[in-house]
C-alpha cells in the first residue's frame, strides 16, 4: 500500500503543469509542456488503488500568470471510482 500511495503522488505531480494549454508569458518548450517546478502539492488518498487495473488523472488548471500556476484534480479508477484528489501550485520559468 505504501508504494501505491507514493506512485499516485508521483503521477499527479506534473499533471497540472502539463495541462496548461496556453500561457503567453512563457513559451512552451514543446506542445503541452511548460517548464516549471512544483512548489507545493497536496494529495488526499480516499480509497485503495489497484495500479494494475490503471488510473485516470483528471486535471483542471485554475490559474496561470505572473510566473505561477495552480490547479487541482482527481484520480479515478478505470471504472470511475474516486481514489484520490490533488492540488498543485508551481512556478513557471523561461526555457533555456
C-alpha positions in Angstrom: 0.0 0.0 0.0 2.8 2.5 0.8 4.4 2.0 -2.7 1.0 2.5 -4.3 0.5 5.8 -2.4 3.9 7.0 -3.4 3.3 6.2 -7.1 -0.1 8.0 -7.0 1.6 11.1 -5.6 4.4 10.9 -8.2 2.0 10.5 -11.1 -0.1 13.6 -10.0 2.9 15.9 -9.5 3.4 17.1 -13.2 -0.2 16.8 -14.2 -1.2 20.5 -13.5 1.9 21.8 -15.3 1.3 19.6 -18.3 -2.4 20.6 -18.5 -1.6 24.3 -19.3 -2.6 24.7 -22.9 -1.9 28.4 -23.4 0.4 30.6 -21.4 1.5 33.7 -23.2 4.2 34.9 -20.8 6.4 31.9 -21.2 6.6 30.0 -24.5 6.1 26.2 -24.3 9.3 24.2 -24.8 7.2 21.7 -26.8 3.5 21.1 -27.3 1.8 20.6 -24.0 4.9 21.2 -21.9 5.6 24.4 -20.0 8.9 24.4 -18.0 8.4 24.9 -14.3 8.8 23.5 -10.8 6.2 22.3 -8.3 6.3 24.5 -5.1 3.5 22.8 -3.1 1.4 19.7 -3.6 -1.3 18.1 -1.5 -2.6 14.6 -2.3 -5.5 13.1 -0.4 -5.9 9.4 -0.8 -9.5 8.4 -0.4 -9.7 4.7 -1.4 -7.1 1.9 -2.0 -5.9 1.9 -5.6 -5.2 -1.0 -7.9 -2.4 0.2 -10.2 -2.5 -2.9 -12.3 -6.0 -2.0 -13.5 -4.9 1.5 -14.2 -5.9 5.0 -13.0 -7.2 8.1 -14.8 -6.0 11.6 -13.9 -8.5 14.4 -14.4 -6.7 17.8 -14.1 -8.1 21.3 -14.1 -5.6 24.2 -14.2 -7.2 27.2 -12.4 -4.6 29.9 -12.8 -1.5 30.5 -14.9 0.0 34.0 -14.7 2.7 36.1 -13.2 5.1 33.1 -13.3 2.8 30.9 -11.2 0.4 28.1 -11.9 -2.2 26.5 -9.7 -4.7 23.6 -10.3 -6.3 20.6 -8.9 -7.6 17.2 -10.0 -8.7 13.8 -9.2 -7.5 10.2 -9.7 -10.2 7.7 -10.6 -10.1 4.0 -11.3 -10.9 2.8 -14.8 -14.5 2.1 -13.6 -14.8 5.7 -12.4 -14.4 5.2 -8.6 -12.8 8.3 -7.0 -9.4 7.2 -5.5 -7.7 10.5 -4.6 -7.7 14.2 -5.1 -4.7 16.6 -5.5 -3.9 20.3 -5.6 -0.6 21.7 -7.0 1.0 25.1 -7.1 4.1 25.7 -9.1 6.4 28.3 -10.5 6.9 28.7 -14.3 10.3 29.6 -15.8 11.8 30.6 -19.1 13.1 27.6 -21.2 16.8 27.6 -21.9 
